[in-house]
Amino acid sequence: MAGGDASGQTSPVPRRPAVSPAVTVRPARSADLPALARFGAKLARAHHAWDPERFFAPEEPLEDGYAWWLGKELLNPRAVVLAAVARRGRVVGYAYGRIEPRDWNSLRDRCGVGVDLWVEPNARRSGVGRRLVEALVAALVERGAPRIVIGVAARNRDAQRVFARMGFRRTVVELTREVAAPARARPRRAVARREGPRRPGGAQLQRTT
């Protein structure tokens, strides 16, 4: 689960927040999208900073892409987008997950997948992240998930510890090895030798040998 830790940590934060506002966790609304988009962009940049080779940097402005995608997911019955809202309606965090079908490549059966978790620094260490996760789990279970699967960046050890205390266990360890880019092969020419059955896009092309 891409997360700024289970409390939302991606940078040093004080052990206790200066202010511990009352926070409500509820389904996200369209009006929340600007804040959620900012949080999603922070999350993507944090992962890219942790490991630039493994986590690519999406095209800027990231906020526009997140607003578009999360806006679509608000309408998706298989998805859950939650907002953590403090006093005066200020959004301080979010969680996002969805029901995913059976994946034969990874031998992962149908389940709920936690995708994003973020809590703003001034709201961390106050249980907001835990509440978001528990609410996300409950919402995915309501949609029929028999289990919840999350992924956490290797550098995000605080989140790993918190998730373990919440009952998540290790099931897969991803390993990455960088390799030299292969030399570019000379492209083979494609010519229209004859027109076969019509396909969308025009004539059938056969490659020369």
Steps between C-alpha positions, in 0.01 A plus 500: 500500500664819392505689819676773678498250787195359669494835667613659174872542575738592223711751691605557862207605714473584869401217732186690595317743276472855621126474446291183506176604330189286497499321167214334314565221248233490231455419129674756286298752301562688180575813702789312668678426172737801500635398842516129413683583178762697693546208740527247218763712328701520824475123531627439146790743545596339830520155343704631208740663746538171690593301187501691168574187293213296644238777536473714190406866522159552335456789263451837665277646617432189707208665673298514178547129438404406854192720495388339174562143617357531851201685357431196281548265794240687704249363249644148491297257714809280543711786637516670839632853547492635855584843638614591850348836583594724793314797643366758254503241223877490450602173335811356670530157339353240272495129424420329173449136412298280270375148441731318260425173317700179517853549366649178368849647452538578871264222622301768682133417527223760485557743785505859612820685413612804695654744253562838667528633853604849598473710817628855521797551737308716749237227541736206548567306818137546597343182364366650178690256280374201697142623475532547126638149458232339717226691317647395165513137611138513619380657174683243287362215711150641444572468128582132542874498558612186692837657574687827452837514325732798521846586374743719691825652375808335649622838626175561687585296807277698735198406292607136492513488880162667540333276243646193672346613828168533316506134399662513155757229430782477246402297195720621211842665491570687177862508383624731225820478296605773261649384170680674216273622226531275192635644179223623275421253228461639151126521429373263237310662216132433460354514151153441367559196282135422451173603650352224715179503702404851602583593861437817694772741401546400137677238289663195647877534512745212473858536611778426254732219592 
